[in-house]
Amino acid sequence: YLTGHPRVRRVHYPGLADHPHHALASRQMDGYGGMLAFEIEGGAGAARAFLGRLEVFTLAESLGGVESLAGYPATMSHSAMPAEQRRSAGIGDDLLRLSVGIEDPDDLVADLARALAPA
């Protein structure tokens, strides 16, 4: 869903054929896991608005539960890094992380669609 959305600039997920480490992940993994990151068009403001509109995904710094979680690395997991170092590492103000849990996939896609809809 995210790869085809006009407000999503890029999806980082090794299960996608165009991911730079897809071949390696295919050799090493049985499935690709439920963690992904994506860059949203509109920078920090769009990222915060997206997070504020989620209803099924829960905003959390820990990404280890069975429920679907969303994180904003720039102000959560990587907030101690200087901004320039974060950007050099590919962690921009437009980057969001998702940990997909056990909820119904249709509910998760609907939540993403609602959160990505223009305000």
HUHUHU-V387833 format. One record per residue. N is the residue number from 1. SS is DSSP state (A for helix, B for strand, O for the rest). OMEGA is omega in whole degrees, 0 to 359 (NA if undefined). D_FIRST is the distance of its C-alpha to the first C-alpha in Angstrom with 2 decimals. Layout:
n: (N,N)
ss: (SS,SS)
omega: (OMEGA,OMEGA)
d_first: (D_FIRST,D_FIRST)
This chain:
n: (1,2,3,4,5,6,7,8,9,10,11,12,13,14,15,16,17,18,19,20,21,22,23,24,25,26,27,28,29,30,31,32,33,34,35,36,37,38,39,40,41,42,43,44,45,46,47,48,49,50,51,52,53,54,55,56,57,58,59,60,61,62,63,64,65,66,67,68,69,70,71,72,73,74,75,76,77,78,79,80,81,82,83,84,85,86,87,88,89,90,91,92,93,94,95,96,97,98,99,100,101,102,103,104,105,106,107,108,109,110,111,112,113,114,115,116,117,118,119)
ss: (O,A,A,A,O,O,O,B,B,B,B,B,O,O,O,O,O,O,O,O,O,A,A,A,A,A,A,A,O,O,O,O,O,O,B,B,B,B,B,B,O,O,A,A,A,A,A,A,A,A,A,A,A,O,O,O,O,B,B,O,O,O,O,O,O,O,O,O,B,B,B,O,O,O,O,O,O,O,O,O,O,O,A,A,A,A,A,A,O,O,O,O,O,O,B,B,B,B,B,O,O,O,O,O,A,A,A,A,A,A,A,A,A,A,A,A,O,O,O)
omega: (184,183,181,184,183,179,180,182,184,176,178,181,185,177,179,184,181,177,184,180,181,182,178,179,180,179,188,188,171,192,187,176,185,179,175,175,175,179,182,175,175,174,186,181,179,179,180,178,177,182,180,181,179,177,180,175,179,177,182,178,177,180,187,181,177,178,179,184,176,178,178,188,184,181,181,188,183,184,180,179,173,185,181,178,176,181,178,179,179,181,181,179,180,185,177,178,178,171,186,183,189,179,178,181,179,177,180,178,178,178,178,180,179,183,180,181,177,182,NA)
d_first: (0.00,3.80,5.67,5.78,6.62,10.45,11.35,9.85,12.57,11.85,10.14,12.99,12.52,15.23,13.34,11.87,14.66,15.12,15.71,19.49,20.31,18.27,21.57,23.29,20.66,20.83,24.59,24.79,22.15,21.75,17.99,16.15,16.17,14.13,14.60,12.45,13.02,11.59,13.67,13.40,15.40,18.64,19.96,21.44,21.71,18.06,17.28,19.94,18.93,15.35,17.09,19.60,17.32,15.64,17.32,16.01,15.38,18.88,19.98,22.03,23.47,23.75,20.68,22.61,22.41,20.91,19.13,15.82,16.95,16.04,18.41,19.59,21.55,23.65,25.41,24.98,25.09,26.32,28.30,31.59,30.78,32.16,29.58,30.58,30.27,26.77,25.73,27.51,25.55,22.22,21.80,21.62,21.59,18.00,16.73,15.06,14.91,13.23,14.98,13.20,16.05,17.27,15.98,14.48,10.77,10.67,12.49,10.26,7.14,10.02,11.41,8.69,8.75,12.50,12.87,11.21,13.24,16.37,19.34)
